[in-house]
């Protein structure tokens, strides 16, 4: 059973350096989206990424496509 409320988590690779995002993958099966938010502003806006876009983003991060921004 998939809940309608996002269950947020931060990567275990996060070192609390202040540049982290949180994701809620529990909405993927029912809604086809992965909500993303700034971990420093949990009550702020969320970006609902389609599954394919989120997958491309993760692949880009793993491949180092975004540099040290």
C-alpha positions in Angstrom: 0.0 0.0 0.0 1.4 3.4 -1.0 0.7 6.3 1.2 -0.3 9.7 -0.3 2.1 11.6 2.0 5.8 11.8 1.0 8.2 9.9 3.1 11.3 12.1 2.9 14.8 10.9 3.2 18.3 12.2 2.6 21.1 10.2 1.0 23.4 8.3 3.4 26.2 10.0 1.4 25.2 13.4 2.7 27.7 14.9 5.0 25.4 17.6 6.3 27.4 20.2 4.4 24.3 22.3 3.8 23.8 21.5 0.1 21.5 18.5 0.4 18.2 17.5 -1.1 15.6 15.1 0.2 13.5 12.8 -2.0 10.3 10.8 -1.5 10.4 7.7 -3.6 7.3 6.2 -2.0 5.1 8.2 -4.4 6.7 6.7 -7.5 4.5 3.5 -7.8 1.1 5.3 -7.5 1.9 8.7 -9.1 5.0 8.2 -11.3 6.8 11.1 -9.7 9.7 11.6 -7.3 9.2 14.7 -5.2 12.5 16.6 -4.4 13.0 19.4 -1.8 15.7 21.4 -0.2 16.6 19.7 3.1 17.2 23.1 4.7 13.7 24.3 3.9 11.4 21.3 4.6 8.2 23.5 4.5 9.3 25.0 1.2 8.4 24.1 -2.4 8.9 20.7 -3.8 9.7 19.7 -7.4 7.8 16.7 -8.6 10.1 15.0 -11.1 8.7 12.3 -13.5 10.4 9.0 -13.0 12.5 9.2 -16.2 13.7 12.7 -15.3 14.8 11.7 -11.8 16.6 8.7 -13.2 18.5 10.9 -15.7 19.4 13.3 -12.9 20.8 10.5 -10.7 22.7 9.1 -13.6 24.2 12.5 -14.3 25.2 13.0 -10.7 26.9 9.5 -10.7 28.7 10.4 -13.9 29.9 13.7 -12.5 28.1 15.8 -15.1 27.3 18.6 -12.7 30.8 19.4 -11.5 31.4 21.0 -8.1 28.7 23.5 -8.1 
